[in-house]
Amino acid sequence: MRAKKTVLLMLACAGWLTRAVAQEAGEPAAKAYGMSFAQAWEYGGWIMWLLAAISVFALAMVFYFLTVLRSGSVIPRELMVDLMAQIRAGNLNEVRRLCDRHPCPLSAVTLTALDCLRNVPQCDVALLRGTAEAEGARQAEAIQGQTELLLDIATIAPLLGLLGTVLGMLTAFGSVASDIASAKPVVLAAGVSQALVTTIFGLIVAIPCMAFYAWFRRRASRQIANLEAATSELLTALIGMGDKAAFIDRT
C-alpha cells in the first residue's frame, strides 16, 4: 500500500512539473510531454558533444574493421599460393621479395622464419617453429587487440551518460537545497531532462558498440585460426626443404 502511494505521489509530482514548465513557457500542457531532438541535445549540454565525438570514432572503427578483418587482408590467397610454390621450388629469396611487396600478418610471420634461417646457421626445427609462433602470437594480439577499442567505447559511453545524470540531478536539486523559494520548475525540468537524456544517448552509443565488438571479436578469432593454419603449412614446407641454408643468399 505504501509503495502504491509512493508511485502515485511521483506521478503527481511529474505531472505538476510538466504543467508548470508548460505554463512558464506559454505552451499548452498537452504539448509539454514531447521533446524534439534539438531540445534533447540542448538539455544534454556538453556531454552530448562528447558522446557524438566518440560515436563518430566508433563508426570509423567499424568501417576500418570491415576492411582489415578480411581474409584477403590477413592471408591473401594469391600470396599464399605464390609463397608455397616458391618454397617448394627452393627459391627463398623470391619468397622474401613476395613478402616485402605484400605486407600483411602472413608476410610478417614468413619473414621472421626466413630471418631465423638466415641468421642461425644450424637452425633446427624447434627453433624455427618457436620463432614463427612467437611472431604469430604478436600478429594475433595485434589483430585481436584492435577490436578492444569498441569495447572501451562501449564502457566509456554509459559512464559519460551517468556523469550527465549526476550533473543533471545536481542542477535540478541544487536550487532546492540552497533556497526552496527560488527554485523554478523550469530549472528542475532542465536538470531532470539532462539526467535522462545523457543516460539514454550513452546507452544508444554503447549498445551498438558492444554488439559490433562481439561480432568483430569472433571474426578476428577466425582470422587468427586461419593464420595459424597457414603458418603451419608454410613451416612444414620450409622444414621439408632439406638443406635450407643452401637456398638462402647470405650476402
FENRAPE-V918051 format. One record per backbone hydrogen bond with DSSP energy under -0.5 kcal/mol. NH is the residue of the N-H (numbers start at 1). CO is the residue of the C=O. Records with the same first field share a line. If there is no record, write none. Layout:
BEGIN
NH=CO / CO
END
This chain:
BEGIN
5=1
6=2
7=3
8=4
9=5
10=6
11=7
12=8
13=9
14=10
15=11
16=12
17=13
18=14
19=15
20=16
21=17
22=18
23=19
24=20
25=21
26=22 / 23
27=22
31=28
32=29
34=31
40=36
41=37
42=38
43=39
44=40
45=41
47=44
48=45
49=45
50=46
51=47
52=48
53=49
54=50
55=51
56=52
57=53
58=54
59=55
60=56
61=57
62=58
63=59
64=60
65=61
66=62
67=63 / 64
68=64
69=65
70=68
73=70
74=70
75=71
80=76
81=77
82=78
83=79
84=80
85=81
86=82
87=83
88=84
89=85
90=87
91=86
92=90
95=91
96=92
97=93
98=94
99=95
100=96
101=97
102=98
106=74
108=104
109=105
110=106
111=107
112=108
113=109
114=110
115=111
116=112
117=113
118=114
119=115
120=116
121=119
123=120
124=122
128=124
129=125
130=126
131=127
132=128
133=129
134=130
135=131
136=132
137=133
138=134
139=135
140=136
141=137
142=138
143=139
144=140
145=141
146=142
147=143 / 144
148=145
149=146
150=147
151=147
152=148
153=149
154=150
155=151
156=152
157=153
158=154
159=155
160=156
161=157
162=158
163=159
164=160
165=161
166=162
167=163
168=164
169=165
170=166
171=167
172=168
173=169
174=170
175=171
177=173
178=174
179=175
182=179
183=179 / 180
188=184
189=185
190=186
191=187
192=188
193=189
194=190
195=191
196=192
197=193
198=194
199=195
200=196
201=197
202=198
203=199
204=200
205=201
206=202
207=203
208=204
209=205
210=206
211=207
212=208
213=209
214=210
215=211
216=212
217=213
218=214
219=215
220=216
221=217
222=218
223=219
224=220
225=221
226=222
227=223
228=224
229=225
230=226
231=227
232=228
233=229
234=230
235=231
236=232
237=233
238=234
239=235
240=236
241=238
242=239
243=241
244=242
246=243
247=244
248=245
250=248
END
